[in-house]
Amino acid sequence: MQTRPAICRKKARYSSEAEALGVAERAPFILRPYRCGLCRGFHLTSRTKGMRVPDFERKRRRNNA
């Protein structure tokens, strides 16, 4: 999946994956960081189908089960 320039400009940009993961962990829904091919920063997406789910989300799911 490639981010379009208009989408990249609208999304929050994080300088590191760790910073993006910190924000994703506090969100009330599943978010996953990815490196943007345009700005080389990290953005967050809710698309997780076929993608690696962050560790904190796996722990959250285990605790809720």
Buried (B, 14 or more C-beta within 10 A) or exposed (E): EEBEEEEBEEBEBBEEBEBBBEBBEEEEEBBBBBEBEEBEBBBBBEEEEEEEEBEEBEEBEEEEE
